[in-house]
Every structure is written in C-alpha cells, then in structure tokens.
Amino acid sequence: MDTEFDCELTPDQWETLKALRAPMYARQLNRFVVEKLAALELVSTSGELPAITSRGRRVLIRGSSRLLDVAA
C-alpha cells in the first residue's frame, strides 16, 4: 500500500475498519478482528466502544482504490 503501512489486511479487517466509520455498528463487531486492528494501531479500544484512529482512516482511504480493484 505505502511505506507507512506495509501490512496486508484480511477482508474481515477491511470490513471492520469500514464499519467503524459509523459508531452505531461498533457493538456488533468481531472482538478478535478489532483486537488485531488495535495491535496495528488502526483502532483505539481505550473507550467503551472501539473507534477508528487517524492512522486507520488514512489506511482506509489509501486502501479504498485497491479494494475497488479486488471487487471488480
């Protein structure tokens, strides 16, 4: 993706990262996937609900064009 983020995310991780843009879905997420994203510093779990971090937003935006290629 870029030099700042060189880890490949699984489809479940991409979907979880996208879902965290809308906090109302945060309670329905797979905790294992959220913990993996937190380890990558893409998600913050310090509060009551997980939240996407600024790094997570950058990864999501930069990876979105790649995801469109996969879906095509």
C-alpha distances in whole Angstrom, upper triangle without the diagonal:
4,7,8,7,6,8,8,10,14,15,17,15,13,17,18,16,17,20,20,20,24,26,29,27,26,29,28,25,24,25,23,20,21,21,18,16,19,18,15,16,15,18,21,24,27,29,31,28,24,22,19,18,16,13,13,14,11,8,11,11,7,7,10,10,8,11,14,13,14,17,18
4,5,6,6,9,11,13,17,18,20,18,16,20,21,18,19,22,22,22,26,27,30,28,27,31,30,27,27,27,25,22,22,23,20,17,19,19,15,16,15,19,22,25,27,29,31,29,25,23,19,18,16,13,13,14,11,9,12,12,8,9,13,13,12,15,17,16,17,20,22
4,6,6,10,12,15,18,21,22,19,19,22,23,20,22,25,24,24,28,29,32,30,29,32,32,28,28,28,26,23,23,23,20,18,19,18,14,15,15,19,22,25,27,29,32,29,26,24,20,18,17,13,15,16,13,11,15,15,12,13,16,17,15,18,21,20,21,24,25
4,6,9,12,14,18,20,21,18,17,21,20,17,19,23,21,21,25,26,29,28,26,29,29,26,26,25,24,21,20,20,18,15,16,15,12,12,12,16,18,22,23,26,28,26,22,20,17,15,13,10,12,13,10,9,13,13,11,12,16,17,16,18,21,21,22,24,26
4,6,9,10,14,16,18,14,14,18,17,15,17,20,19,19,23,24,27,25,24,27,26,23,23,22,21,18,17,17,15,12,14,13,9,11,10,14,17,20,22,24,27,24,20,19,15,14,13,9,10,12,10,7,11,12,10,10,14,15,14,15,19,19,19,21,24
4,7,10,13,16,17,15,15,18,18,16,19,22,21,22,25,26,29,27,25,28,28,24,23,23,21,18,19,18,15,14,16,14,11,13,13,16,19,22,24,27,29,26,23,21,18,17,16,13,13,15,13,10,13,15,12,11,15,16,14,15,19,18,18,21,23
4,6,10,13,14,11,12,16,16,14,17,19,19,21,24,25,27,25,23,25,25,21,20,20,17,14,15,15,12,11,13,12,9,12,11,15,18,20,23,25,27,24,20,20,17,16,17,13,12,15,14,10,13,15,13,11,15,16,14,15,18,18,17,20,22
4,7,10,12,10,10,13,14,13,15,18,18,20,23,24,26,24,22,25,23,20,18,19,17,14,15,16,12,11,15,13,11,14,13,15,19,21,24,26,27,24,21,20,17,18,18,15,13,15,14,11,12,15,13,10,13,14,11,12,15,15,13,16,19
4,7,8,6,6,10,10,10,12,15,15,17,20,21,23,20,19,21,20,16,15,16,14,10,12,13,10,9,13,12,10,13,11,13,17,18,22,23,24,21,18,17,15,16,17,14,12,14,14,10,10,14,13,10,12,14,12,11,15,15,13,15,18
4,5,5,6,9,10,11,12,14,16,18,20,21,22,19,18,20,18,15,13,15,13,9,12,13,10,10,14,14,13,15,13,15,18,20,23,25,25,22,18,19,17,18,20,17,14,16,17,13,13,16,15,12,13,16,13,11,15,15,12,14,17
4,5,5,6,9,10,11,12,14,16,18,19,21,17,17,19,17,14,13,15,14,10,13,15,13,12,16,17,15,17,15,16,19,20,24,25,25,21,18,18,17,19,20,18,15,16,17,14,12,15,15,12,12,14,12,9,12,13,10,11,15
4,5,5,6,9,10,10,12,15,16,17,18,14,14,16,13,10,9,11,10,7,10,12,11,10,14,15,14,16,14,14,17,18,21,22,22,18,16,16,15,18,20,18,15,16,18,15,13,17,17,14,14,17,15,12,15,17,14,14,18
4,5,5,6,9,10,11,13,15,16,18,14,13,15,14,10,9,11,10,6,8,10,8,7,11,12,11,13,10,11,14,15,19,20,20,17,13,14,12,14,16,14,11,13,15,12,10,14,15,12,13,16,14,12,16,17,15,16,19
4,5,5,6,9,10,12,14,16,17,14,14,17,15,12,12,14,13,10,11,13,11,9,13,15,13,14,11,12,15,17,21,21,21,18,15,14,12,14,15,14,10,11,13,10,8,11,12,9,9,12,11,9,12,14,12,13,16
4,5,5,6,9,10,12,14,15,11,12,14,12,10,10,13,13,10,11,14,13,11,14,17,15,16,13,13,16,17,21,21,20,17,14,14,12,15,17,16,12,13,15,13,10,13,15,12,11,14,14,11,13,15,13,13,17
4,5,5,6,9,10,11,13,9,9,11,10,7,8,10,11,7,7,11,11,9,11,14,13,14,11,10,13,13,17,17,17,13,10,11,10,13,15,15,11,12,15,13,11,14,16,14,14,17,16,14,16,19,17,17,20
4,5,5,7,10,11,13,11,10,13,13,10,11,12,13,9,8,12,11,8,10,13,12,12,8,8,11,13,16,17,17,13,10,9,7,10,12,11,7,8,11,9,7,11,13,11,11,15,15,13,15,18,17,17,20
4,5,6,8,10,12,10,11,14,13,11,13,15,16,12,12,15,15,12,14,17,15,15,11,11,14,16,19,19,19,15,12,11,9,12,13,13,10,9,12,11,7,10,13,11,10,13,14,11,13,17,16,15,18
4,5,6,8,9,6,7,10,9,8,11,13,15,12,11,15,15,13,14,18,17,16,13,11,14,15,18,17,16,13,11,10,9,13,15,15,12,12,15,14,11,13,16,15,13,17,18,15,17,20,18,17,21
4,5,6,8,7,6,10,10,9,12,12,14,12,10,13,14,11,12,16,15,14,10,9,10,12,14,14,13,10,8,6,6,10,12,13,10,10,13,13,11,13,16,15,15,19,19,17,19,22,21,20,24
4,6,9,9,9,13,13,12,15,16,18,15,13,17,17,14,15,18,17,15,12,11,13,14,17,16,16,12,10,8,7,10,11,13,10,9,12,13,10,12,15,15,14,17,18,16,18,21,21,20,23
4,6,6,8,11,11,12,15,16,19,17,14,18,19,16,17,21,20,18,15,13,14,15,17,16,15,12,11,9,10,13,15,17,14,12,16,16,14,15,19,18,17,20,21,19,20,24,23,22,25
4,5,5,8,10,11,14,15,18,16,13,16,18,16,16,20,19,18,15,12,12,13,14,12,11,8,8,7,9,13,15,17,14,14,18,18,16,18,21,20,19,23,24,22,23,27,26,25,28
4,6,7,9,10,14,15,19,17,15,18,20,18,19,22,22,21,18,15,16,15,17,14,12,10,11,11,13,16,19,21,18,17,21,21,19,20,24,23,22,25,26,23,25,28,27,26,29
4,6,6,7,11,12,16,14,12,16,18,16,17,20,21,20,17,14,15,15,17,15,13,10,10,11,12,16,19,20,17,17,20,20,17,19,22,21,20,23,24,21,23,26,24,23,26
4,5,6,9,10,13,12,10,13,15,13,14,17,18,17,14,11,12,11,13,12,10,6,6,8,10,14,17,18,15,15,19,19,16,19,22,21,20,24,24,22,24,27,25,24,28
4,6,9,9,13,13,11,13,16,15,15,19,20,19,17,14,14,12,14,12,10,7,8,11,13,17,20,21,18,19,23,22,20,23,26,24,24,27,27,24,27,29,28,27,30
4,7,9,12,12,11,14,16,15,16,19,20,20,18,15,16,14,17,16,13,10,11,13,15,18,22,22,19,20,23,22,20,23,25,23,22,26,26,23,25,27,25,24,28
4,6,9,8,7,11,12,12,13,16,17,17,15,12,14,12,16,15,13,10,9,11,13,16,19,19,16,17,20,19,17,20,22,20,20,24,23,20,23,25,23,22,26
4,6,5,6,9,10,11,12,15,16,17,15,13,14,13,16,16,15,12,11,13,14,17,21,20,17,19,22,20,18,22,23,21,21,25,23,21,23,25,23,22,26
4,5,5,6,9,10,10,12,14,15,14,12,12,10,14,14,13,11,9,13,14,16,20,19,17,19,22,20,19,23,24,22,23,26,25,23,26,28,25,25,29
4,5,5,6,9,10,11,13,14,14,12,14,12,15,17,16,14,12,15,15,17,21,19,17,20,22,19,19,23,24,21,23,26,24,22,25,27,24,25,28
4,5,5,6,9,10,11,12,11,10,12,12,16,17,17,14,11,13,13,15,18,17,14,16,18,16,15,19,20,18,19,22,20,18,22,23,21,21,25
4,5,5,6,9,10,10,9,7,9,8,12,13,13,10,7,9,10,12,15,15,12,15,17,15,15,18,20,18,19,22,21,19,23,25,22,23,27
4,5,5,6,9,10,10,8,9,8,11,13,14,12,9,12,12,13,17,15,13,17,19,17,17,21,21,20,22,25,23,22,25,27,25,26,29
4,5,5,7,9,9,9,11,11,14,16,17,15,12,13,13,14,16,14,12,16,17,15,15,19,19,17,19,22,21,19,23,24,22,23,27
4,5,5,6,5,6,8,10,13,15,16,14,10,10,9,10,13,11,9,12,14,11,12,16,16,15,17,20,19,17,21,22,21,22,25
4,5,5,6,5,6,7,10,12,14,12,9,9,9,9,12,11,9,13,15,13,14,18,18,18,20,23,22,21,24,26,24,26,29
4,5,8,8,9,10,12,15,17,16,12,13,12,12,14,12,12,15,16,14,16,19,19,18,21,24,22,22,25,27,25,27,30
4,5,8,10,12,14,17,19,17,13,13,11,10,12,9,9,13,13,11,13,16,16,15,18,21,19,19,23,24,22,24,27
4,6,7,10,12,14,17,15,12,11,9,7,9,7,7,11,12,11,13,16,16,16,18,21,20,20,24,25,24,26,29
4,7,10,13,14,16,14,10,9,6,5,8,6,4,8,9,8,9,12,13,13,15,18,18,17,20,22,21,23,26
4,6,9,11,13,10,6,6,4,5,9,8,6,9,12,11,11,15,16,16,17,21,20,19,22,24,23,24,28
4,6,8,10,9,6,5,6,6,10,10,9,12,14,14,15,18,19,19,21,24,24,23,26,28,27,28,31
4,6,7,7,5,7,9,10,13,14,13,15,18,18,18,21,22,22,23,27,27,25,28,30,29,30,33
4,7,8,7,9,11,11,15,16,15,17,20,20,20,23,25,25,26,30,30,28,31,34,32,33,36
4,5,7,8,11,12,16,17,16,18,21,21,21,24,26,26,27,30,31,29,32,34,33,33,37
4,7,9,13,15,18,20,18,20,23,23,22,25,28,27,28,31,31,30,32,35,33,33,37
4,6,10,12,16,17,15,17,20,20,19,22,24,24,24,28,28,26,28,31,30,29,33
4,7,9,13,14,12,14,17,17,16,19,21,20,21,25,25,23,25,28,27,27,30
4,6,10,11,9,10,14,14,13,16,18,18,19,22,23,21,24,27,26,26,29
4,7,8,6,7,10,10,10,12,15,15,15,19,19,18,21,23,23,23,26
4,5,5,6,9,10,10,12,14,15,16,20,20,20,22,25,24,25,28
4,5,5,6,9,10,11,12,14,15,18,19,19,22,24,24,25,28
4,5,5,6,9,10,11,12,14,17,17,18,20,22,22,24,26
4,5,5,6,9,10,10,12,15,15,15,18,20,20,21,24
4,5,5,6,9,10,10,14,15,14,17,19,19,20,23
4,5,5,6,8,10,12,13,14,16,18,19,20,22
4,6,5,6,8,11,11,12,14,16,16,18,20
4,6,5,6,9,10,9,12,14,14,15,18
4,5,5,8,10,10,12,14,15,16,18
4,6,7,8,10,11,13,14,16,17
4,6,5,6,9,10,11,13,15
4,5,5,6,9,10,11,13
4,5,5,7,9,10,11
4,5,5,7,9,10
4,5,5,6,9
4,5,5,6
4,5,5
4,6
4
